[in-house]
Amino acid sequence: MRIVLIADTFPPLRNSGAVQLRDLSREFVRQGHELTVLLPAADIDDSWVIERIDGVQVVRLKAPKTKDINYVSRTIGEFLMPYAMRRNLSKSPLGAQKWDGVVWYAPSIFHGPLANSLKKRCGCKGYLIIRDIFPEWAVDMGLMGRGLPYQFFNAIAQYQYSVADVIGVQTPGNRSYFDNWLKKSNGKLEVLQNWLGKPAVDKCVIRIDETSLAGRKVFVYAGNMGVAQGMDIVLQLAEKMLVRSDVGFVLVGRGSEVKRLKTFAQERSLSNVLFFDEIDPDQIPDLYAQCSVGIVALDPRHKSHNIPGKFLTYMQSGLPVLANVNAGNDLSTLILNEKVGQVCESNQVNDLLELANTLLEQIHADPNLSSRCIHLFDREFSVKSSVQQIIKALSHE
């Protein structure tokens, strides 16, 4: 099939969404499909730039800036983005191109107008991959009420849903958010598990044995450190574990909370914590090979269900997980049923401390723990299955 994929993140960006879409794109090509990826680009001079990456046709379309700016400017930029992309696509050599299916990835919630335009032009079906249920999670977190801003963003999100023939959510627990859509639509709602491809294994620039944490059992967190992650409790745990000279914490990544978290660690003299800037995704396996436990942290105010991409990277590397998440999250059930780590749902640091110590004991006592992690990944999160599921949905009459 000839597929067009709309997104707002892709390599050379290093965030989890970019890595996911890189892996998905490679797998579409590996399975014999022709894939075109449409991306907004604020930093190009021309209306469009076309390049080929790993057999994928990548089209970068001039659009307003939406990254690293204030919220108001970002919202305006994202609202205008799909219209700018549509206009500049029409100027490109692909202006009249027809595809057999349209796929788009949320976040962002603003791709609906472009997806709808392409669907109508091509007379094909559309598949919406939802990894972030916005603005609902912002309301859950107390970052937004249900006033005018919420109503605006919700209208954008609802329009996006109305364009989709099939919506793929990442866990069964998120189905309830789409009850109204199902009542009004003839569309299909299904669970599309998160996925991860096999990375290259490059030597990591972070060498723990050359740091003050050499020889320790290391808890690692690699990913975004923003409001949604609720990272404070991780540093509170590190403070509680200062009494253990055999344990350390390595936090790798970027995000809005990094500066504040570093200040927190310095003020409390957390000598067992090291921060590093984000690294190339292909260096992640070598980083994890130096560590004992992967950390998953989600702000407990979340009500939506989330299987973070970093959880997949831990499982792929055979790294058991210590998770602090909102109560009732599908991730908790998965971790406990598969016996691949420990989960705290109380958001109490003393509970998390007890679970961390229990997990360290399990690692020592259970030689099959790592292999269970790898087996879970192979069974549930292969990118091959995800592509097959999307193609089946787009092909089905």
C-alpha positions in Angstrom: 0.0 0.0 0.0 1.0 3.6 -0.5 0.7 5.2 3.0 1.1 8.8 4.1 1.9 9.4 7.8 1.4 12.9 9.3 3.4 13.8 12.5 5.2 16.6 14.1 8.2 14.7 15.4 10.8 12.6 13.6 14.6 12.2 13.5 16.9 14.0 13.9 14.8 14.7 17.0 15.5 12.3 19.8 12.3 12.3 21.8 10.3 9.0 22.3 7.8 10.0 19.7 10.5 10.5 17.1 12.0 7.2 17.9 8.6 5.4 17.7 7.9 7.0 14.3 11.3 6.2 13.0 10.8 2.5 13.9 7.3 2.4 12.5 8.4 4.0 9.3 11.2 1.5 8.8 8.8 -1.4 9.4 6.3 -0.1 6.8 9.1 -0.2 4.3 10.4 -3.5 5.4 7.0 -5.0 4.9 6.9 -3.7 1.3 4.8 -0.6 1.6 5.5 2.8 0.1 5.6 5.4 2.9 5.6 9.2 2.8 6.0 11.1 6.1 4.7 14.7 6.2 6.3 16.9 8.9 6.1 20.6 9.8 9.4 22.5 9.6 9.9 26.0 10.8 13.6 26.2 10.0 13.6 25.6 6.3 13.9 28.4 3.7 11.7 26.9 1.0 8.1 25.8 1.1 9.1 22.2 1.1 12.1 19.9 1.3 12.0 16.2 0.3 14.6 13.7 1.5 14.8 9.9 1.6 15.7 8.3 5.0 15.9 4.5 5.3 13.7 4.0 2.3 11.1 6.4 3.6 10.1 9.6 1.6 10.2 12.4 4.2 8.6 15.7 3.2 9.3 18.7 5.5 6.8 21.4 4.9 7.2 25.1 6.0 5.0 25.8 9.0 5.0 28.1 12.0 7.3 27.5 14.9 5.7 25.3 17.7 8.7 24.2 19.8 10.5 26.0 22.6 8.2 29.0 22.6 5.5 30.3 25.1 2.2 28.5 25.3 0.1 31.2 23.5 2.5 31.4 20.5 2.7 27.6 20.4 -1.1 27.2 20.4 -1.4 29.8 17.5 1.4 28.0 15.6 -0.1 24.6 16.1 -3.6 25.8 15.0 -2.1 27.2 11.8 0.3 24.3 11.2 -2.0 21.9 9.2 -3.2 24.7 6.9 0.4 25.8 6.2 1.4 22.2 5.6 -1.5 21.6 3.2 -0.7 24.8 1.3 3.0 24.0 1.0 2.3 20.4 0.1 0.3 21.6 -2.9 3.4 23.5 -4.1 5.6 20.4 -3.9 6.0 17.6 -6.5 3.5 15.6 -4.3 0.7 18.2 -4.7 -1.5 15.8 -6.6 -0.2 12.5 -5.1 -2.8 10.0 -4.0 -2.3 7.5 -1.2 -4.1 4.3 -0.2 -4.3 5.3 3.5 -3.7 8.3 5.8 -2.2 7.7 9.2 -1.6 10.5 11.7 0.0 10.6 15.2 -1.2 12.5 18.3 0.3 14.4 19.9 -0.3 16.9 18.2 -4.1 17.2 18.3 -4.1 19.7 15.4 -3.5 17.4 12.4 -7.2 16.9 11.7 -7.7 19.4 8.8 -4.7 18.1 6.9 -5.7 14.4 7.5 -9.3 15.2 6.4 -8.1 17.0 3.2 -5.9 14.1 2.2 -8.6 11.5 2.9 -11.0 13.3 0.7 -8.5 13.8 -2.1 -7.4 10.2 -2.0 -10.8 8.6 -1.2 -9.2 6.4 1.4 -9.5 5.6 5.1 -7.7 7.3 8.0 -6.1 5.8 11.1 -5.4 8.0 14.1 -2.7 6.8 16.5 -3.3 8.3 19.9 -0.6 8.3 22.5 -1.6 11.4 24.4 -5.2 12.2 25.4 -5.1 16.0 25.5 -6.7 18.1 26.9 -8.1 15.5 29.3 -4.8 14.8 31.0 -4.1 18.5 31.5 -7.5 18.7 33.4 -6.6 15.7 35.4 -3.3 17.3 36.4 -4.9 20.5 37.4 -3.0 22.4 34.7 -6.3 23.4 33.1 -9.9 23.9 34.2 -12.9 23.3 31.9 -13.2 26.9 30.8 -12.6 28.5 27.4 -9.1 27.1 26.8 -10.3 23.6 27.6 -13.3 24.0 25.3 -11.1 25.2 22.5 -8.6 22.3 22.8 -11.4 19.8 23.2 -13.2 21.1 20.1 -9.9 20.6 18.2 -9.5 17.1 19.6 -13.1 16.1 18.9 -12.7 17.3 15.3 -9.6 15.2 14.9 -11.5 12.1 16.2 -14.4 12.8 13.7 -11.9 12.6 10.8 -10.7 9.2 11.8 -12.2 5.9 10.6 -10.1 4.0 13.1 -8.6 5.2 16.4 -5.8 3.2 18.0 -5.4 3.8 21.8 -2.5 2.4 23.7 -4.3 0.5 26.5 -7.8 -0.9 27.1 -8.3 1.6 30.0 -8.4 4.5 27.5 -11.4 3.2 25.6 -13.8 5.1 28.0 -12.5 8.5 26.7 -14.1 7.7 23.3 -17.6 6.6 24.3 -19.1 9.7 22.7 -17.1 9.3 19.5 -18.3 5.7 19.2 -22.0 6.8 19.6 -21.7 9.5 16.9 -19.4 7.7 14.5 -19.3 4.6 12.4 -15.6 4.3 13.2 -13.7 1.6 15.0 -11.8 1.9 18.3 -9.0 -0.6 18.9 -6.0 -1.0 21.2 -2.7 -0.4 19.3 0.1 -1.3 21.7 3.1 0.9 21.8 6.0 -0.5 19.8 9.7 -0.3 19.5 12.1 -1.5 16.8 15.5 -3.1 17.3 18.0 -0.3 17.9 21.6 -0.2 16.8 23.8 -0.7 19.8 26.3 2.2 19.9 28.7 2.8 22.8 27.1 5.1 25.3 29.0 8.4 26.1 27.9 7.9 29.7 30.3 5.5 31.4 29.0 4.9 34.9 32.1 3.0 36.0 34.0 6.3 35.4 31.7 8.3 37.8 31.1 8.5 41.5 28.5 5.8 41.1 30.9 3.1 39.9 30.2 -0.3 41.4 26.7 0.6 42.6 23.3 -0.8 41.6 22.0 2.0 39.5 18.3 3.1 39.0 18.1 4.7 35.6 15.6 7.1 34.1 16.0 8.1 30.5 13.4 10.4 28.9 11.5 13.6 29.2 11.4 15.3 32.7 8.4 17.5 32.5 5.3 18.2 34.6 3.5 15.0 33.5 6.3 12.8 34.8 6.1 13.8 38.5 9.9 13.3 39.1 10.0 14.8 42.5 9.3 11.5 44.2 12.3 9.9 42.4 14.6 12.4 44.1 12.8 11.9 47.4 13.5 8.2 47.0 17.2 9.0 46.3 17.4 11.0 49.5 15.9 8.1 51.5 18.5 5.8 49.9 21.5 7.9 50.7 22.2 5.5 53.6 22.9 2.8 51.0 26.4 3.2 49.6 25.6 0.5 47.0 22.8 2.3 45.2 22.8 5.2 42.8 20.5 7.1 40.4 21.2 8.2 36.9 18.7 10.6 35.2 19.1 11.2 31.5 17.1 13.6 29.4 15.6 17.1 28.9 12.4 18.7 30.0 10.8 21.7 31.7 11.6 20.4 35.2 15.3 19.5 34.8 16.6 22.8 36.1 14.4 22.6 39.2 15.2 19.0 39.8 18.9 19.7 39.7 18.5 22.5 42.2 16.5 20.1 44.5 19.3 17.6 44.3 22.0 20.1 45.0 20.2 21.7 48.0 19.8 18.2 49.6 23.4 17.1 48.7 22.2 14.0 46.8 25.6 12.6 46.1 23.9 9.4 44.8 22.2 11.2 41.9 23.8 12.1 38.5 22.1 14.1 35.7 23.0 13.8 32.0 21.7 15.5 28.9 19.7 13.4 26.4 21.7 10.9 24.4 21.3 9.3 21.0 18.6 6.6 21.1 21.0 4.1 19.7 23.2 4.5 22.8 20.3 3.6 25.2 20.9 -0.2 25.2 24.5 0.3 26.3 23.4 2.7 29.0 20.9 0.2 30.3 23.5 -2.6 30.2 25.3 -0.6 33.0 22.2 -0.3 35.2 20.0 -2.5 37.4 16.5 -1.0 37.4 14.5 1.2 35.0 12.3 4.0 36.5 8.9 4.8 35.3 7.3 8.0 36.8 3.9 9.4 36.0 2.2 12.2 37.9 -0.4 10.5 40.2 -3.1 13.1 39.1 -3.2 11.4 35.7 -6.5 9.4 35.0 -5.7 8.2 31.5 -3.7 5.0 31.0 -0.2 5.1 29.7 2.4 2.5 28.6 5.4 4.9 28.2 7.9 4.3 25.5 10.7 4.1 28.1 9.0 1.1 29.7 9.4 -0.7 26.3 13.0 0.2 26.2 13.5 -1.2 29.7 11.8 -4.4 28.7 13.7 -4.7 25.5 17.0 -4.5 27.4 15.9 -6.9 30.1 15.8 -4.2 32.8 13.1 -4.7 35.6 11.0 -1.7 36.4 10.3 0.4 39.5 7.1 2.4 38.7 5.3 5.2 40.5 2.0 5.7 38.6 -1.6 6.8 39.1 -3.8 4.2 40.8 -5.5 1.8 38.5 -3.2 2.4 35.5 -3.1 -0.5 33.1 0.7 -0.4 33.4 0.4 -1.5 37.0 -1.5 -4.6 36.1 0.9 -5.4 33.3 4.0 -5.1 35.5 2.6 -7.2 38.3 1.0 -9.9 36.2 4.1 -10.4 34.2 6.4 -10.1 37.3 8.8 -7.7 35.7 9.1 -5.1 38.5 7.4 -3.3 41.4 4.6 -0.7 41.2 3.7 2.1 43.7 0.3 3.6 43.3 0.1 5.6 46.6 2.7 8.2 45.6 4.2 7.9 49.1 8.0 7.9 49.2 8.1 5.4 52.1 6.1 2.9 50.0 8.3 3.5 47.0 11.4 2.9 49.2 10.1 -0.4 50.4 9.3 -1.5 46.9 12.7 -0.4 45.6 14.5 -2.5 48.3 12.2 -5.4 47.5 13.0 -5.2 43.8 16.8 -5.1 44.5 16.4 -8.3 46.5 14.4 -9.9 43.7 17.1 -9.1 41.2 19.6 -10.9 43.3 17.3 -13.9 44.0 15.4 -14.4 40.7 17.7 -15.3 37.7 14.7 -15.3 35.3 13.6 -11.7 36.0 15.6 -10.2 33.1 14.5 -12.9 30.6 10.8 -12.3 31.6 11.2 -8.6 30.7 12.6 -9.5 27.2 9.9 -12.1 26.6 7.2 -9.6 27.5 8.6 -7.2 25.0 8.9 -9.7 22.2 5.4 -10.9 22.8 3.5 -7.6 23.1 5.4 -4.7 21.7 6.9 -5.7 18.3 6.7 -3.0 15.6 6.0 -5.7 13.1 2.6 -6.4 14.7 1.7 -2.7 14.9 2.3 -2.2 11.2 0.3 -5.3 10.3 -2.6 -4.0 12.5 -2.6 -0.6 10.9 -2.5 -2.0 7.4 -5.4 -4.4 8.2 -7.5 -1.6 9.5 -6.9 0.6 6.5 -7.5 -2.3 4.1 -10.8 -3.5 5.7 -13.9 -2.4 3.9 
